[in-house]
Amino acid sequence: MKKAKNVFIWTTLSIVASNFVGCTGSVDGPVIEQFVYNFSDPQQNAVMNAIDPLYENSGVAYNFNDSEAKQNIQNDQIDNAIQKGATLLVVGMADISSGQTVVDKAKKAKLPILFYNQQPKKEVIDSYENCWFVGSDARGGGLMQGEIAANTILIDYEKYDKNGNGTIEYVMIRSDLSHPEANGRTEASVTRTNELFKVAGKPNIVQLGTDFLADDWSTNKGKDAMDTFLASNPVTENSGVELIFCNNDGIAIGAMKSLQSVGWNNDFSKSIPIIGVDATTEAKTYIDAGQMLGSAGQDPDLIATYVATIALNIANGKEPLEGTDYNFEPDSKNVYFPYTPYVFNPINPIN
């Protein structure tokens, strides 16, 4: 098979090329067009870098498209890919509310479509026979965040209850209000913490203010949100926020930087527990140093294996899960991969 491609492998967190790997001209055999939510997102960047050699070694032609977190750009890219002769669309939605529009494009072109990262509604996936989703359970990251919070705080409840009022007071910094995973993580992190606290005989955690918004999942927006909170809610040794949940590591790092600007979270000895999602390489560095408590991990290599394995099966005319031990969730065409915790180790911190 002839593969025409331009390869730009970047190990940094920012990619400026509009196409990461390109297929051009006439190609015999499968052509996978993959649409990435945003190349500049650290987790998406890491997953893309991990998928690239899996596609490369399979012999298929493939192309990565940067949707720049804009659905209109992604829609145009999908139209162009269909016109160029794609045989499979692998889509990380820029705006999940447009899922049906994207499915309709694939259906009209009679192309299979595999969603990843953001999960469309069940009725969207079920509207087309050749449509599937591989990714994380919308609540899974939040459940893991709750377990990290409870398992840490319950070891020394009085230490984390800084003001001694008997309850743990938290701040929630969340992303896109319409994003299923943002909604799932926001709810599940608190629910799971409260469940485990109840078993231990402790009261529910109490929210300070309302949810703070970092709607683009970024470090800058996370810092802005935490700055806003701290402006009217200063932190001292015996008062202020006692726990911070963030929908992803980018937001969590922003919250950490905000606290560092007022003298907190430079090391574990004087820190507010901050918990993110993804366990990115950058976040792990801060967790190891005790500047963040932990993260609900999504291993980019594991994600890449799931996505590429299913995509290659579909592209080669096989059943999506052929030759794997993966399973569809009950009454669905969804395949979920697991979360694992990444948590600061006070016994052997890396400073």
Phi, psi and omega per residue, in radians:
M1 nan 2.388 3.077
K2 -1.579 2.256 3.079
K3 -2.060 2.107 3.058
A4 -1.771 2.130 -3.047
K5 -2.706 2.640 2.995
N6 -2.039 2.135 -3.027
V7 -1.845 2.210 3.048
F8 -2.241 1.534 -3.114
I9 -1.538 2.044 -3.140
W10 -1.960 2.305 3.074
T11 -1.697 -0.138 3.059
T12 -1.379 3.045 -3.072
L13 -1.527 -0.075 -3.105
S14 -2.128 2.237 3.109
I15 -2.122 2.232 -3.064
V16 -1.819 -0.271 3.118
A17 -1.200 2.437 -3.101
S18 -1.259 -0.491 3.090
N19 -2.176 2.201 -3.076
F20 -1.356 -0.857 3.048
V21 -2.353 2.245 -2.996
G22 -1.983 2.494 2.974
C23 -1.903 2.277 -3.134
T24 -2.325 2.723 3.065
G25 1.280 -2.887 -3.119
S26 -1.493 2.267 -3.106
V27 -2.269 2.272 3.042
D28 -1.429 2.417 3.105
G29 1.643 -3.006 -3.061
P30 -1.109 2.522 3.024
V31 -2.251 1.928 3.139
I32 -1.647 2.136 3.004
E33 -1.858 2.054 -3.116
Q34 -1.948 2.358 -3.065
F35 -2.011 1.993 -3.039
V36 -1.687 2.306 -3.136
Y37 -0.824 -0.884 -3.107
N38 -2.883 2.043 3.135
F39 -1.016 -0.512 -3.061
S40 -1.408 -0.116 3.058
D41 -1.306 2.139 -3.040
P42 -0.987 -0.736 -3.118
Q43 -1.187 -0.760 3.123
Q44 -1.124 -0.652 3.085
N45 -1.055 -0.809 -3.118
A46 -1.138 -0.723 3.122
V47 -1.111 -0.768 3.141
M48 -1.062 -0.782 3.105
N49 -1.073 -0.573 -3.141
A50 -1.364 -0.552 3.122
I51 -1.266 -0.637 -3.014
D52 -0.855 -0.902 -3.129
P53 -1.195 -0.444 3.116
L54 -1.196 -0.747 3.036
Y55 -1.158 -0.784 -3.105
E56 -0.981 -0.809 -3.077
N57 -1.275 -0.307 -3.119
S58 -1.408 -0.353 -3.133
G59 1.559 0.027 3.100
V60 -1.400 2.763 2.960
A61 -1.500 2.524 -3.048
Y62 -2.746 2.837 -3.114
N63 -2.660 2.386 3.030
F64 -1.817 2.341 -3.136
N65 -2.037 2.314 3.115
D66 -1.581 1.938 -3.131
S67 -1.450 -0.108 3.047
E68 0.967 0.481 3.141
A69 1.084 0.446 -3.117
K70 -2.204 2.105 -3.050
Q71 -1.174 -0.591 3.139
N72 -1.126 -0.645 3.072
I73 -1.149 -0.774 -3.130
Q74 -1.099 -0.734 3.120
N75 -1.020 -0.771 3.121
D76 -1.125 -0.688 3.127
Q77 -1.113 -0.712 3.132
I78 -1.135 -0.780 3.098
D79 -1.018 -0.756 -3.131
N80 -1.153 -0.708 3.139
A81 -1.118 -0.715 3.111
I82 -1.099 -0.757 -3.133
Q83 -1.120 -0.601 -3.111
K84 -1.344 -0.254 3.092
G85 1.928 0.442 3.065
A86 -1.010 2.559 3.056
T87 -1.954 -0.197 3.060
L88 -2.622 2.356 3.047
L89 -1.844 2.186 3.060
V90 -2.016 1.997 -2.865
V91 -2.156 2.085 2.895
G92 -1.732 1.778 -2.949
M93 -1.045 2.421 2.987
A94 -1.329 -0.668 3.111
D95 -2.403 1.871 -3.007
I96 -1.091 -0.378 3.135
S97 -1.191 -0.236 3.118
S98 -1.689 0.268 -3.092
G99 -0.982 -0.746 -3.110
Q100 -1.137 -0.655 3.096
T101 -1.034 -0.751 -3.120
V102 -1.211 -0.733 3.098
V103 -1.058 -0.730 -3.138
D104 -1.083 -0.622 3.083
K105 -1.103 -0.793 3.139
A106 -1.136 -0.741 -3.111
K107 -1.112 -0.752 3.133
K108 -1.085 -0.647 -3.139
A109 -1.486 -0.044 -3.117
K110 1.032 0.720 3.121
L111 -1.959 2.456 3.015
P112 -1.203 2.670 -3.136
I113 -2.411 2.293 3.098
L114 -2.053 2.014 3.037
F115 -1.484 2.578 3.009
Y116 -2.535 2.884 3.128
N117 1.282 -1.178 3.123
Q118 -1.828 2.279 -3.039
Q119 -1.660 2.046 3.036
P120 -1.182 2.877 3.086
K121 -1.108 2.706 -3.109
K122 -0.982 -0.732 -3.095
E123 -1.154 -0.476 3.087
V124 -1.217 -0.857 3.134
I125 -1.118 -0.711 -3.101
D126 -1.279 -0.179 -3.105
S127 -1.306 -0.170 -3.111
Y128 -2.482 2.219 -3.073
E129 -0.996 -0.700 -3.045
N130 -1.709 0.900 -3.127
C131 -2.355 2.320 -3.110
W132 -2.467 2.943 3.059
F133 -2.340 2.389 2.979
V134 -2.255 2.248 -3.104
G135 3.025 -2.655 -3.106
S136 -1.853 2.615 3.009
D137 -1.052 2.325 -3.072
A138 -0.968 -0.551 -3.112
R139 -1.645 -0.203 -2.979
G140 -1.048 -0.765 3.131
G141 -1.109 -0.682 3.115
G142 -1.167 -0.696 3.099
L143 -1.055 -0.744 3.119
M144 -1.161 -0.668 3.080
Q145 -1.039 -0.753 3.129
G146 -1.093 -0.660 3.119
E147 -1.193 -0.690 3.085
I148 -1.077 -0.801 -3.120
A149 -1.071 -0.918 -3.063
A150 -1.156 -0.787 -3.092
N151 -1.117 -0.500 3.099
T152 -1.412 -0.888 -3.031
I153 -1.165 -0.649 -3.087
L154 -1.204 -0.267 3.065
I155 -1.155 -0.626 -3.111
D156 -2.616 1.263 -3.015
Y157 -0.992 -0.748 -3.082
E158 -1.104 -0.609 3.118
K159 -1.077 -0.758 -3.080
Y160 -1.423 -0.396 3.047
D161 -1.422 1.337 -2.954
K162 -1.060 -0.655 -3.087
N163 -1.572 -0.020 3.040
G164 1.188 0.405 -3.114
N165 -1.605 0.078 3.058
G166 1.561 -0.093 3.114
T167 -2.218 2.708 3.056
I168 -1.698 2.182 -3.072
E169 -1.847 2.257 -2.981
Y170 -2.177 2.810 2.994
V171 -2.051 2.424 3.075
M172 -1.961 2.142 3.024
I173 -2.012 1.977 -2.998
R174 -2.061 2.966 3.119
S175 -1.871 -2.703 -3.021
D176 -0.634 2.140 -3.081
L177 -1.130 -0.384 -3.112
S178 -1.743 0.043 -3.058
H179 -1.510 2.133 -3.097
P180 -0.991 -0.702 -3.117
E181 -1.258 -0.624 3.062
A182 -1.088 -0.759 3.118
N183 -1.145 -0.774 -3.122
G184 -1.122 -0.770 -3.137
R185 -1.161 -0.705 -3.122
T186 -1.058 -0.787 -3.127
E187 -1.294 -0.823 -2.971
A188 -1.235 -0.554 3.142
S189 -1.074 -0.741 -3.138
V190 -1.280 -0.774 -3.126
T191 -1.024 -0.810 -3.094
R192 -1.194 -0.686 3.078
T193 -1.029 -0.816 -3.125
N194 -1.118 -0.656 3.105
E195 -1.056 -0.802 -3.112
L196 -1.269 -0.598 3.057
F197 -1.115 -0.701 -3.139
K198 -1.064 -0.756 3.109
V199 -1.038 -0.611 -3.117
A200 -1.526 0.044 3.121
G201 1.374 0.405 3.139
K202 -1.884 2.662 -3.133
P203 -1.292 2.852 3.081
N204 -1.031 2.619 3.040
I205 -1.230 2.687 -3.037
V206 -2.060 2.245 -3.119
Q207 -1.420 2.401 3.032
L208 -1.671 2.034 -3.085
G209 1.244 -2.784 3.079
T210 -1.843 3.136 3.102
D211 -1.057 2.315 3.045
F212 -1.634 2.482 -2.961
L213 -1.841 2.220 2.937
A214 -2.182 1.383 -2.811
D215 -1.248 -0.181 3.116
D216 -1.932 0.231 3.070
W217 1.194 0.247 -2.961
S218 -1.662 2.783 3.062
T219 -1.083 -0.725 -3.131
N220 -1.066 -0.778 3.137
K221 -1.208 -0.609 3.079
G222 -1.096 -0.734 3.101
K223 -1.148 -0.744 3.119
D224 -1.029 -0.746 -3.131
A225 -1.110 -0.771 -3.136
M226 -1.219 -0.640 3.064
D227 -1.021 -0.749 -3.141
T228 -1.070 -0.773 3.125
F229 -1.110 -0.837 -3.051
L230 -1.169 -0.423 -3.131
A231 -1.046 -0.556 3.136
S232 -2.047 0.017 -3.129
N233 -2.391 1.244 -3.096
P234 -1.099 2.646 3.139
V235 -1.790 2.294 3.028
T236 -2.243 -3.124 -3.134
E237 -1.106 -0.461 -3.085
N238 -2.270 0.440 3.065
S239 -2.788 2.826 3.101
G240 1.797 -3.078 -3.084
V241 -1.007 2.515 -3.088
E242 -2.074 -0.133 -3.110
L243 -2.830 2.434 -3.136
I244 -2.285 2.125 3.018
F245 -1.753 2.372 3.087
C246 -2.270 2.475 -3.058
N247 -1.178 -0.370 3.043
N248 -2.693 3.076 -3.085
D249 -1.250 -0.548 3.087
G250 -1.015 -0.838 3.107
I251 -1.113 -0.732 -3.119
A252 -1.084 -0.714 3.115
I253 -1.127 -0.661 3.064
G254 -1.088 -0.746 3.098
A255 -1.095 -0.706 3.106
M256 -1.071 -0.794 -3.132
K257 -1.106 -0.620 3.086
S258 -1.108 -0.803 3.116
L259 -1.132 -0.647 3.111
Q260 -1.100 -0.541 -3.134
S261 -1.201 -0.278 3.088
V262 -2.005 0.352 2.989
G263 1.600 0.208 3.133
W264 -2.000 2.867 3.006
N265 1.041 0.554 2.956
N266 -1.509 -0.372 2.976
D267 -2.787 3.074 -3.003
F268 -1.221 -0.367 -3.065
S269 -1.195 -0.399 3.126
K270 -2.466 1.376 -3.041
S271 -2.533 2.636 2.985
I272 -1.694 2.302 -3.140
P273 -1.072 2.130 3.070
I274 -2.068 2.266 -3.102
I275 -2.199 2.197 3.119
G276 -1.957 -2.860 3.081
V277 -2.418 2.412 3.021
D278 2.108 -0.544 -3.047
A279 0.913 0.940 3.081
T280 -1.168 2.845 3.135
T281 -1.010 -0.753 3.134
E282 -1.112 -0.798 -3.129
A283 -1.094 -0.688 3.123
K284 -1.034 -0.637 3.113
T285 -1.071 -0.766 -3.139
Y286 -1.245 -0.624 3.094
I287 -1.141 -0.786 3.130
D288 -1.034 -0.549 -3.135
A289 -1.519 -0.011 3.133
G290 1.380 0.246 -3.132
Q291 -1.539 -0.386 2.929
M292 -2.202 2.681 3.132
L293 -1.361 -0.834 -3.066
G294 -3.087 -3.083 -3.131
S295 -2.674 2.533 3.005
A296 -1.407 1.868 -2.912
G297 -1.393 2.457 2.950
Q298 -2.203 1.812 -3.073
D299 -1.195 2.041 -3.122
P300 -0.986 -0.626 3.136
D301 -1.172 -0.682 3.106
L302 -1.159 -0.796 3.113
I303 -1.025 -0.804 -3.126
A304 -1.034 -0.716 3.138
T305 -1.109 -0.793 3.101
Y306 -1.037 -0.928 -3.059
V307 -1.093 -0.864 -3.071
A308 -1.164 -0.703 -3.128
T309 -1.072 -0.835 -3.130
I310 -1.194 -0.745 3.139
A311 -1.064 -0.767 -3.116
L312 -1.180 -0.643 3.044
N313 -1.025 -0.876 -3.118
I314 -1.091 -0.797 -3.103
A315 -1.052 -0.546 -3.113
N316 -1.676 0.259 3.026
G317 1.366 0.285 3.121
K318 -1.666 2.969 2.983
E319 -1.151 2.528 -3.039
P320 -0.925 -0.678 -3.041
L321 -1.817 0.224 -3.119
E322 -1.026 2.319 3.087
G323 1.318 0.228 -3.140
T324 -2.118 2.973 2.983
D325 -1.852 0.320 3.093
Y326 -1.293 2.779 3.111
N327 -2.391 2.513 2.975
F328 -1.277 2.505 3.014
E329 -1.130 2.661 -3.101
P330 -0.918 2.390 3.068
D331 0.930 0.779 -3.126
S332 -2.769 3.020 2.976
K333 -2.020 0.632 -3.128
N334 -1.831 2.386 3.012
V335 -2.068 2.171 -3.118
Y336 -1.879 2.457 2.995
F337 -1.831 2.724 -2.973
P338 -1.446 2.754 2.957
Y339 -1.694 2.644 3.005
T340 -2.335 2.492 -3.106
P341 -1.370 2.493 2.966
Y342 -2.170 1.996 -2.941
V343 -2.319 2.538 3.071
F344 -0.985 2.399 3.103
N345 -1.873 1.774 -3.089
P346 -1.177 -0.308 -3.138
I347 -1.310 -0.608 -3.094
N348 -2.399 1.132 -3.130
P349 -1.211 2.652 3.072
I350 -1.883 1.925 -3.109
N351 -2.069 nan nan
